[in-house]
């Protein structure tokens, strides 16, 4: 079959790498792709929001399956556009992608259907939000309602910090229209766990657990980013926690979306907080996480094509997900200054060392080719270096060893990805 992936980051490279292993895929395209994806797929210069061009390309190339991976095109209705043209596409329709597209929607959904989450209030007015803060306990969490590249969450320790956060989101428009409405919620403490799942509208199949590191600096300091590294599985995600989440969070979310007339087909990412009172939902994403994808898919035994098609055809109940009995760690190599100001265009060396290195992978997030055919940096998060190991500690050691294989100017990485492993 002929497959098109929409997107061009590390998540999409992980998906492309996995799909390229399927004997069912005879031709793989990616729009727009990147320098790493170009090794396994033909990249085409079409933007993720150019729906008419994407659909026309899919028709021209007789694409059998399109995988829409990023949040923005899903929230804007990319899957609807493909389906309207009679084409098969994997991912939630627009009315279901709102699960991620609006924090207020997802919080209201959880309240209505009794899905455990933090207490919250929603505000359309900065003045009302500022007045509310006068009576709120600190620390507190501010969330932009709309999509903000995974960065629209502010954890505020003091009243002054919280007020400044409201002004930044709602008045200064730090994340544009995403901050027209904000959610203010209680600050929860505990271990964070990321759990990805496949959904076909009724059935949900849980992938292996993972844990992301959002803050830019070691020790979870600095600004929130799209993710500086991750590991899988999480030693804190026990069988007991899984059973609780299956009964009170996972299936209820799928059922709630169907009850609302927003049948969800695709990937639901559950961001969980393991609190003293039990697991709570921090957030939903309506797609694969990045960089969680880079540690989950290398451990997955299933043919990804089979799972995607089962989600579309509502036959997921016939699929059992299988994962290797090992561990994976991903260390993100970023440009110094990310997530704020950073320079691009630096040549990357050492990528060839991953060829034939079993259990070691380098997933490209922000790269492209220059006029000489060299791979150069083209983003804040540049590469995700992933390594497998028999244990989390072994995978962590392997990942940091492999991270040293790659060099580019202004390179930065956290040195404590997976440190929680040592504390488990």
N, C-alpha and C positions, 0 to 999 in steps of 0.2 A: 504494500500500500504506500501511498504518497502522503506525507505528513508535513504540515506547516506549523511552526511554533511562532507565536507572537511575543516579542520581547527581546531584550538584549543584555541581560545582566547575569550575575552568578547563578541565580535560580534557574534561569533559562538554559545556561550551560549545563547545569546538573540534569535538567530534564532532557536536553538534547543528547547528552552523553548516555543516559539510560535508554532512551528510545533507539539510539543508533545500535544498541546491543540486541534489539529485537529482530528475529529472523523475518518478521512480518513487514518490516519497514524496508522498502526498496529505494526510496528517495526521501531525503529530509531537507526541508527548507527552514530558514529562520529569518524573521523580519523584525528589527533590522539586524540582529545578531551582534557579534563582536569577534575579535581576533581569535579567541579560543574556540568559540562555537564554529568558526569557519573550518576547523579541523574535522568536524563530524557532519556538518550541514552546509548547504549552499546558502549564503547570506544574501538577502535582497534589501535594497535601500528603500524600505517603506516604513514610515513611523507607526507606532502602536496605536495612535489615535486616528489614522487615516483609513477609516473603515471601508469606504468605497474602493480605494485602491487595493486594500487587502482582499476584499471579496472578489474583485476583478482578477487579481492574481491567482486566487484559489480556483476560480473557474477556468482560467487559461491553462493552468498546470494540472487540472483535474485532480485537485487535492481531495483525498478521502477523509482526512481528519485534520482539523485545526485545533491547536491547543493554545488557548488565550491565558497567558500566565500572569501579567502584572495587574495591579489593583485598578489603576485608572481606566483602562479600556473595559474591564469587566463592569465597573460601576457605571460607565457611560453607555453600556449596551452592545459591546462587540459581539457577544454570543448571539444576541437577538438579531443582529445584522446578518450574520452567517446563516442562521436558521431561516430567516426571511428569504434568503437566496437559495434555499433548499440544500444547504451544506451542513455537514456534521461538524459540531464544535464541542470541545470539552471546556467546561467552566460554567459558573452560574449565570443565569439571565440577569438583566438589570434589576428586576424587582426582587431578586434574591441576593444579589451582590450588595444591596443596601445593608446587609448584616455587618459589613465592614465599612461601607461608604458613609454611614451615619452612626456615630457613637450614641446619640440620643435614641435612635431607633432600637439599637441593640440593647441598651439599658432598659428601655420601656418594655421590650420583648421579655427580658429576663424577669422583670418585676411582675408582668402579667401572668407568666407561666411558672413562677416560683423557682426559677433557676438561680442558684446561689451566686451572689455577686456583692460588691461593695455598695453601701448606701450612697445615694447621689441626689443631686438636683441639676436641672437643666436651665440655662439662661440664654435669652436672645438679647438682653440688654446689659451693657457693661455696668451701668449704674446699679442695677438690681444685683448683679453678681458681686460688686464691691460691697454693697450693703450686707449681703448674705455672709460674706467673709468675716464681718465684724463679730458674728455670733458663732463662727465655726471653730472647731478644734484644729490645732496644727500638730504635725504636718498635714498637708492636704494635697490632693492631686487635681490638676486642671487638664482637661482634654479638649482639644479642638474637635468639633463635631465631625468635620469632613476629613478627607484624605490629606495627609501631610508627610508623605514619604517615610512613615514610621517614626516621625520626630515630633508630632504634635501633642506630646504628653509632658507636662511640667510637674515635677515633684517639689513642693514649696515647704520650707521648714518654718518660716515665720509669716506673720500677717503682712509685713511689708513686702516680702518676696512674692506672696500670693497676689497682692494687689498689683504689683509690677507685672506679674504674669498675665493677669486679666487684661491689663492695658496693652501688653505686647500682642496677645492673641486677638482681642476684639477691636482695639482702637488702632494700633500700629499695623495690624494685619500681617504679622510675622509669617503666617502660612496662608496668606490671601483669604479667599472666601471660606476656607475650611474653618476659620475662627469666627464666622458670623454668629454661630451658636456654639456654646461651650457646655461641657459637663463638668461639674465640680463634685468630686466624690471623696469618700473617706480614704485615708491612707491605710493600706493593709500591710502587715509584715509577715514574712515567711519566705520559703523557697519558691522561686518562679520556675515553672515547667512549661515547655511548649509541647503540645500534642497535636499532630496532624492527622487528618482523617479523610477518607473517601466517602462520598455520599451520593446515592442515586435517587434522592427524593424521599425515600422511606427507610432504606437500610443504611447503616453507617458501619464502616470498617476502620478501626483505629490502627494507625501506623505506630512504629516504635517512638518512644518519648525522646525529647531533646531538651537542651537548656541553652539559651542565648545569653550573650553579654552585650547589653545595649550601650553602656557608657563608654566614652571615647578613651578614657585613661585607666591605667591599672588601679586595682582596688575599687572598681566601680565609681571612679571619680570622673568629672568632666561632663560634657553635654551628652544628651541622648543621640544615638546614631541609628542607622538602619541595621546595625549589628556588627560587632567587632570579632565575633567568633562564637563557636557553639560546640557542644558535644552530645553524643548519643550512645547509649541510653542514659537517662537521669537516674542515679542511684536512689534518689528521693521519691521516685514515682513507683510506689509499691503495688502489689496485687490488690491490697485492701483499698488503696486510693483509686486504682483503676475501676474496681467494682463500684465504688461510690459514684465516680464520675459517669460511668456507663448508665447507671440508674437515674441520677439526678441532674446530669449536665448534658451528656452527649446525645442520647436518644431523645430526651425532652426538647433539645434545641431543634433537631430535625423535625420532630412532630409539631413543634410550635410554628416553624416556618411553613409547613404544609397547611396547618390550620389557618394561617393568615393568608393563604392563597399565594404563597411565595415559595413554591416547591424548590428546594435547593439541590442542584446536581453539580458536583465538582469536588473541591477540597475545602473543608472547614478547618481552619487553624484555631485551636483553643489555647489561648494564653491563660494559664492557671496560676493562682497563688495558693500555696499550701499553708493555710493559716492554722492557728491553734484550734479554731472552731471547725476546721475541715477545709476542703478545696473550694475556692471561689473563682469565678471567671473574671479575669482582668480585662480581656478583650477577645473579640473574634476577628479573624481575617478570613477573607473569602477566596483564598488561594494558597499555594505553597508559600512557606516562609523563606526568607533569605537572611542568614545563611543556613537555616535548619535543613533545607533541601539537600545541601551539600554533605550532610552527615547521615541523613535518613536514606536517600536513594542508593548510596553505595552499599548499604547493608541489606537492601531489599532483594529478595530472591525472585519475586514475580516478574513476568513480562509486563511492563508498564502499559503497553498497548491493550492487553487484555483487561486491565483494571479500568483504564479510561473508557473503553467501549462498554464495560459492564455498568459504569455510572450513567452513561448516556442511554443505554437500553433498559435500565432498571432491573438488571440481573445481578446486582452486587451481592445478593444473598447467596449466590452460587460460588462466590470467590472467597478464599481464605488467604489472607496476607501472611507471607512468611519472611522472616528476617534472619540474617546470619547471627550466630551466637558469638558476637564479637563487639567491638566498640569503635567509634569514630570520633575524631576531633578535627575541627576546622579553625584555622587561624587566619584572620583577614589581614592582608597586607594593604595598608591604606596610604594615601598621600598625606604628608605632614600638614596639619591645619584642618583636616576633615573633622567635623562636618561643616565648618564655616568656610574659610578661604584657603584654597590650595591651588597649586600649579599643576598643569598637565603637559603632556608631550615628551616625557622622558623615556628613553629606550630601556626596555626590560631585558635582562640577561639571565641565563640559567634555566629557562623553561624546558630546554631539551633534556634536562636531567630526569624529568618525569616520564619520558618515553620508556616503556618497558619496565618501569619501577613498580612492581606488583604491590598493591595496597597503598600507593601514594597517588594523589590526584591534585591537579591545579585547575581550579575553576575560575574563569575570567569574569570579572564583574564590570570593570571600567577599562577596557583596552580597545585599541584599533591598530590598523597598519598605517605606517607613514608612506611617503612616496617611494621610499627605497625597499619597502616590504618588511621593515622592522616592526616588531610589536612594541607599541608605546603606551604610556599611561593615558587614560582618557576619562578619569573620574576620581571621586574621593575614595571609594572602596575599589581597589584595583584588582586584587586576586584573592581567592580563598584557597588556602593550602590545606588539603584534607588528607589524613592518614588513618589507616585502620590499625587495630592492635587487639591482642587477645583479652586485654582489659582496658579500662579507661585510662589508667596511668600509663600503660604501654602506648596507647594511641596518642596520648598527649606528648610523650617523649618523641614519638615518630613525627608528629606534626611539626613540632618546633625544630627538629633536625631538618626536615624537608623545607621549612620556611627559610633556612639559611642558604638553600640552593639558589634562591632568586635574589637579584639585586636591581634596584633602580633608584635614581636620585630622589631625595626627600621621602624615602620609605619610612613608614611607621607601623608598628604593630603593638598590641597589648602583649605583655609577657606572662599574664596570669590566666589565660583562657583555660578553663577546666580545673582551676585550682581547688574549686569546691570538691573535686573528686578526692583530693587528699584528705578532706575533712569528713568524708562520708563514713 
